[in-house]
Every structure is written in C-alpha cells, then in structure tokens.
Amino acid sequence: KKMHSNNGIFALVILLSCGISLTIGQTSVLFLGNSYTFTNNLPEKLTSIAAGFGDDVYTDMYAYGGYTISSHYFDPNSKDLVDSMDWNYVVLQAQSQELATEEIVVTTVDDAKKVNDIVYENSNCTDLLLYVHWGNEDDYEPYHTWIRNNHEYLANELDRSLVPVNTAWDIIKNTTSIQLYKSDGRHPSTAGTYLAACTFYASIFRKSPVGSSYISSLDPNDATLLQQAAHDAVFGNISRWNLRPPVANYTNFQYSVDGTTVTFENHSPIKGVFYEWDFGDCMEQTSDLENPTVVYEVNRLYEVQVLVTSSCGFTDRSIIQVSVGGSQIPVECDGNTIIETTDTLILSESTISDSTNMNTVSSAELIEYDDDNTISGIENEEQEYSYTSETEQTIENSENEESAISMASMCVVSLFFIFGLYL
C-alpha cells in the first residue's frame, strides 16, 4: 500500500510545481516511511497534539508498504519531496526487519548516508530524524534491542537525531496493560501510533506531551500514561538521542573586566553568523563582532543585549548583566550623559560593630552610598560608616562622644557650684 498524505499524486504535482508557502512560526515535517508511518496516520496525530499546545505543524508523508531506507533512496518521488521546500525536519523510517539484526548491514548504512546527503544538499538547516520503531510482539527480544542499538549506530555515523519511540514502547509494555499492537502483532494500534506521535512531539519541540488536550479515541487515563511514557523516554536521557533544541543556543557568552574595559567571549557550541550588540551605556555603543570589547565611562551596572542570527535564519537573544568595578548601581542616562545617582541598600538583621565600644548590635538600617560605593550616612543620625564587602559596618558614634563631653562639662559646672557654696 502506498500513502501520500496530500491527497495522492494530484497533490504531489501541485506541491512540486507550485511549492509550499508556510505561515510564520510553522514547523514543517516530512515523513519518509512505510506502513508503520501511515497506519493510523502518524503525521496527523502529531499535528493534532502540537495544535493543542499552540504549536503549528505542517506535515507531509511519502510512505509505501515494506519500504526500506534503500527504497527511499532509489525512489525519485522521495527525493522530489525532500527538494520541494526547506523542511525543518525530515523523518526517515527503516523497514521493520531492516535493522532488526545483531549487526547492521553495510549497504543500509551506505544508503542512509545517501539519503542524508540528499537532505543536506537541499538545506543544511534541515534536521534528519531517525524513527526508532519497535520489535514484533511475538519475538520482541532480542530484536527490539537490536533495532535500538542499530539506530544509535546509524545516528552516530550520520551525526543525526533519534526519536526514541522504541524506548517509550518499552516503558508502556513493561508497566501497563495498554495494547500497542494491532491484531497482526506488528503494526501499531491507535494507542501505539498515539505513543509514537507524543514521542515525536517531545523530540521535535523539546516540550512535554503530558496534558495534551488531544487524546484521539483513547481512554483519558491511557492517554495520560502514553504521554508520560513519551516524556520519560525523551527527557530521561536526551543526550543519548542527540536531539537538538528547536532554536539552538547561540548566546552562551562570558565576559572579563579590566578596569572599565569589558571583553566578551562566545562559548556557544553552535556559532551564529550575525551579531548585534547593544552595550547598554549612555554613549549607545554597539558592535557586530562575535567577541567584542567595550570601554565604559564609569563604574556602573550595565544591561548588555546581544541578538545572534544563525546561517539558517534562527535567532537567539540574551541579556547579560555586566558589573564594572563591582558596582551594583544601574546606569541612568539623560541622553548621552550619565546621571549622578545614589543607590540604596537595606541591611536586614545585619551585623554592625560599634567602633567606640566594640559592641555588636543587630539592626535593620537604611544606608545610602554614593557613586564610589562609600557610605554617606543615615538621615537624621550623625553616624559615620565605612562600607565593607562582608556587609559589616563600623560605626563611629559621634553622639556618644558629644554625650561624654556634655557630661564632663556638667560635672565641671557642678564642681564650681559646690565649691562656691563651700566658700
């Protein structure tokens, strides 16, 4: 049986001659598979699950009963569909017995590499996903494990990603009584296809399918168990599947400070091609370098923003709080001029040492400090503070000194008064 999801050959002709126009934010997925893909319409279930979470997915499918990886390489229709647009994802599914061997067949690896080349040549931004299917019900092991192992080998050879439906299948089979197979013991039941669709959703969007409002015709409790199994399979060991985030992280920047000079360095594993920096200062300095250096006027806390664009048009934005001179005073601007400001620090139950008595007291005081981080004093109190990083403040209590002087003066006056009476 041959299956094309867009109403057969007519839709295929329209697709190839006119192309496809996707809406902004829509994720496109092409399935190249066989009966394991078109049974219960896996692409349609993926679309429905995604829609419930507000994710817009366009899918297409070219699937023929019994098709192998080699079949898709030699079928010009498969290549034409790959070339029809710049897909976000192309899913490649092996025939049920193709990778169910203790050792992978060399020609299968070679043909998978050729399909991978076709996908890459059409768009180097397309991610090829290998659909890791399950073993037959009657002879589940060791074939189920061989299928997973061979897919992992293939993914390493191609440097591509895996969709671990096989692992989700294990979870459900070992922990529930949900029937994942149709009566033939090979093809997926509705629950089996739904489980696969949940696993694809988690793998593509890096989001959990748990809580999906779309449950097909399933019992709600069974649907929840299938969603959770897909979640656990994908996120339980995500590095093993070599899954890439839907929008890569291009903005893992670190910075170093030398005086008022700040240097940024990109530590992102995936590099962008365009960089737009806004250094957050009053002079409105910018840069288009990957690893820029900026010189600030004064010690302040600056909010630096960088927008990175990849060769595939993906963007990633990051905001970096940069403290120059250890300052925690946010910069304030009046045009290109820095506004002289003071900042406020509230010490809650902080330790304050009295330098006169060397007694330690606990208090919650309001302290204002100037631009150079020195303490200016507390309103309505004649106390001088020295600010330390340990947040301990040394108090020289001028009121105590004045009180001591006043008491001494009173004693002198009293002595003169008594001495006068005595005379």
HUFENFEN-V317001 format. One record per run of one state. SS is the DSSP state (H for helix, E for strand, L for the rest). FROM is the first residue (numbers start at 1). LEN is the number of residues. If there is no record, write none. Layout:
# HUFENFEN-V317001
ss: [SS,SS]
from: [FROM,FROM]
len: [LEN,LEN]
This chain:
# HUFENFEN-V317001
ss: [L,E,L,H,L,E,L,H,L,H,L,E,L,H,L,H,L,E,L,H,L,E,L,H,L,E,L,H,L,E,L,E,L,H,L,H,L,H,L,E,L,E,L,E,L,E,L,E,L,E,L,E,L,E,L,E,L,E,L,E,L,E,L,E,L,E,L,E,H,L]
from: [1,2,5,8,19,27,34,35,39,42,53,57,65,69,75,76,84,89,94,106,123,127,132,143,159,161,164,165,176,181,182,188,189,190,206,220,236,238,242,253,259,261,267,274,279,286,288,293,296,301,310,315,324,330,331,333,335,337,339,343,355,360,370,375,378,383,387,393,398,423]
len: [1,3,3,11,8,7,1,4,3,11,4,8,4,6,1,8,5,5,12,17,4,5,11,16,2,3,1,11,5,1,6,1,1,16,14,16,2,4,11,6,2,6,7,5,7,2,5,3,5,9,5,9,6,1,2,2,2,2,4,12,5,10,5,3,5,4,6,5,25,1]
